Amino acid sequence: MGNSGDSLFYITIFILLFIINSSAIKQYRKKNSNLMLLGLLISILAPAIAFLIGIIFVKLDKGTRGDGVGGALASVALGWVIVLNGIIYIVIGFTLKIKSAINNRKTL
């Protein structure tokens, strides 16, 4: 993707993580779902999101006389970042559940 593709990659990561994280936090604050389920959902949907973005990246890379490898690698990295973001939500949700269980046990 070259140097101009790097900025496109970082902007895409920033926008996607902002949308995903703001939606997850909004859902958690409304008490509609817990963080573990949101993290699992994010981790499951990450490959599909990365695949769709990868199609665009590869076409852009081939449009600039590239071979598409840079776009493919960028989409793989994007997918891993989103999966790791989902795993962080799972760990935080699990930690909050344990903390809540310990606090409820002490009050009994």
C-alpha positions in Angstrom: 0.0 0.0 0.0 3.0 2.3 0.3 3.3 5.4 2.5 -0.1 6.9 1.5 -1.7 3.5 2.4 -0.2 3.7 5.9 -2.2 6.8 6.8 -5.4 5.1 5.3 -4.7 2.1 7.5 -4.3 4.1 10.7 -7.4 6.3 10.0 -9.4 3.1 9.3 -8.3 1.5 12.6 -9.1 4.7 14.5 -12.5 5.0 13.0 -13.4 1.4 13.4 -12.2 1.2 17.0 -14.0 4.4 17.9 -17.3 3.1 16.5 -16.9 -0.4 18.1 -15.8 0.9 21.5 -18.4 3.7 21.7 -21.2 1.3 20.8 -20.0 -1.4 23.3 -19.7 1.2 26.1 -23.1 2.6 25.3 -24.7 -0.8 25.4 -22.9 -1.7 28.7 -24.0 1.6 30.3 -27.7 1.0 29.3 -27.4 -2.4 31.0 -28.6 -4.2 27.9 -25.7 -6.6 27.9 -22.5 -7.4 29.7 -18.9 -6.8 28.5 -18.1 -10.5 28.1 -20.8 -11.0 25.5 -19.9 -7.8 23.8 -16.3 -8.8 23.6 -17.3 -12.2 22.2 -19.4 -10.6 19.6 -16.7 -8.2 18.6 -14.1 -11.0 18.3 -16.5 -13.1 16.2 -17.4 -10.3 13.8 -13.7 -9.1 13.5 -12.7 -11.5 10.7 -15.8 -10.5 8.6 -15.0 -6.8 9.1 -11.4 -7.3 8.2 -12.3 -9.3 5.1 -14.7 -6.6 3.9 -12.1 -3.8 4.5 -9.4 -6.1 3.0 -11.3 -6.2 -0.3 -11.2 -2.4 -0.4 -7.5 -2.3 0.6 -6.4 -4.8 -2.0 -8.3 -3.0 -4.8 -6.8 0.3 -3.8 -3.3 -1.3 -3.7 -3.8 -2.9 -7.1 -5.1 0.4 -8.4 -1.8 2.0 -7.6 0.1 -0.7 -9.6 0.8 -2.8 -6.5 0.4 -6.5 -6.2 -2.2 -6.3 -3.4 0.0 -7.9 -0.7 0.2 -4.7 1.3 -3.6 -4.3 1.3 -4.0 -8.0 2.4 -1.4 -7.6 5.2 -3.1 -4.4 6.4 -6.5 -6.1 6.6 -5.0 -9.0 8.5 -3.4 -6.6 11.0 -6.8 -4.7 11.2 -8.6 -8.0 12.0 -6.1 -8.9 14.8 -6.4 -5.5 16.3 -10.2 -5.8 16.5 -10.0 -9.4 17.8 -7.6 -8.3 20.6 -10.0 -5.4 21.4 -12.8 -7.9 21.8 -10.5 -10.1 24.0 -9.8 -7.1 26.2 -13.6 -6.6 26.7 -13.9 -10.3 27.6 -11.1 -10.0 30.2 -12.6 -6.8 31.7 -16.1 -8.3 31.8 -14.8 -11.4 33.5 -12.9 -9.3 36.1 -15.9 -7.2 36.8 -18.1 -10.3 37.3 -15.5 -11.7 39.8 -15.4 -8.4 41.6 -19.2 -8.2 41.8 -19.4 -11.8 43.1 -16.8 -11.1 45.8 -18.6 -7.9 46.8 -22.0 -9.6 47.0 -20.5 -12.5 49.1 -19.0 -10.1 51.6 -22.3 -8.4 52.2 -24.2 -11.6 53.1 
